[in-house]
Every structure is written in structure tokens, then in C-alpha cells.
Amino acid sequence: MSDFVMPSLGADMEAGTLVEWLVKPGQQVKRGDVVAVVETEKGAIEIEIFETGVVSEIVVPVGEKVPVGTLLARLGGPTGQAPKPVPSGGGPRSEAHSACRRAAAIAHGAAARGRADAYGG
């Protein structure tokens, strides 16, 4: 099972309001799917997921404002089951690294979309 958390969508973002879920429990998702819309001080931003699996649980309801890093939803493995254990050498450090990479990718995508909007793209 993996956690989908509120990403940091900008250097100064501390919290965001979940505006809309675009998925529901039991739904299959794949890397790159837009799964939610979050409102920040700079506007509404679509949030992508960076793993493939099945939405096991939605934790934060629509309309709730939560800090960056808050658990939003849980994702099971490709068949709705928990993924296989991480081989030795993995563990919490590898999971934290993956979470940081996903958050950075989300923030990069949001920043690029913001620049495109600013320049009429």
C-alpha cells in the first residue's frame, strides 16, 4: 500500500484545499493520471499520481484545507492488493526518496503550467 499525500506545489505553499476528487475507491489509476484538483493561493491545480494501482481509500474529503504532506488517499497494488515488500536495501529511506522525487515532479509540472499560463501558453 502506498500513500498519496498533499504535494508542495510551490516553494511558499504551506497548505491546499481539496476542491475535487476525480477518482473514487476501487478505481484503477496509472502514473500520470490526474486524480484531484487542489486550490492554492495561486489558483486551482490538477494533481497527478505517480504510481499505478487501485485507489484503496480516500482520506480527505472535498472542501478540506490540509497542510503539505497530509495523507490524501491510499493506493493499493495493481490488483487492489498491497504491493510486494521492498527488497533488502530499500525501506524507509528509499520510500522517502521516492516521495520526494514525486513531489518535485509535481511541483515542476505545476510551475511549468504556471509559466505557460503567464505567457499565454
Number of C-alpha atoms within 10 A of each C-alpha: 17 17 16 21 19 23 27 21 25 15 7 8 14 16 20 25 20 22 19 15 17 12 16 15 14 15 12 19 20 15 11 13 17 17 17 18 19 23 17 19 11 10 9 14 19 18 22 20 20 20 18 17 25 24 25 22 15 17 13 18 14 15 13 11 17 16 15 15 15 17 16 18 19 18 27 21 18 16 12 17 13 15 14 8 9 11 7 6 8 10 11 10 10 12 13 11 11 13 19 14 13 18 20 16 16 22 18 14 16 19 14 12 14 16 12 11 10 9 8 7 8
